[in-house]
């Protein structure tokens, strides 16, 4: 169990939560998007970053596998997806 803070990149939303170490980043991101009503628009997707290491976290990684510690901050940030245009 880890006691962490999840927040939006622009710091408009923030939540202190206790989560099991087996939780994946994908599960955390999906739950956060649902709770905060964050939608992917214009092909924008979201990822999680561990603020302490500035590392983008793999969706399949768990809190334990990336070494999340109590009081760490996980930041939700947008990743624009660009459409490849034919030339």
N, C-alpha and C positions, 0 to 999 in steps of 0.2 A: 504494500500500500504506500502510495506516495502522495504527499500533500503539496500540490503545485498550484500555479496560477496560469490560466489560459486567457489570452487576450488577443484582440484584433491588432493588426499592425499599426493602425492609426490611433489605437488606445481608446476607441469609442465604446468598447465593451470589454469587460474583464470579469473573471470569476475565479474564486479560490475554491479548489475542489480536492477531494481525496479519492484517488483512483487506484485500482489494482495494477500491479506491475505487469500483468499479462495482457492488459489492454493494448490493442494495436493503434498506431497513428491513424489508420484509416477509420477505425471505429470511433476514435476520439473526434476526428474531423467531421465525420458524418453526424454525430450527435451534436456537436457544436453548431454546425450549419443548420440543423433542424431547430435547435433551441433558440438560436439567434436569428432565424429566418434569413440566412445568407444564401442567396441563389447564385448559381454560376450563370452569368449573362455575357453575351458577346464573346462566347468561347473562353471566358475567364474561369480558371480552376483555382483551387486553393491548396496550400501546403502548410505544414507545421515546421517551425524552426525552433531549436533549443537555443534560447538567448545566451546562455552561459558559454556555449561553444560556437555560436553563430552557424550551426550545422543544420541544413535542411534534412528532415527526417523522412526516411523511406516509409511509405504507407504500410508495408508489412512488418515494420519494426515494432517491438513492444516497448513500453516504458522501461522495463528492466534491461532489455537488450541494448538500449542506447545510453544507459547509465543515468536516467533521470533521478535527481535527488530531491529531498524535501526543499521547498521554497524555490525550486526552479520555475522559470517562466517559459511557457510554450506559446509562441506567437503564430497566429493564423494570418497568412498573407496571400495576396492574389498572385497567380502566375498567368499572365496573358498567353493565350495560344494563338499564334499567328497562322493565318491561312497561307499555304504555299500557292503562289500564283504561277500559272503557266506562262512561258515567254514565247 
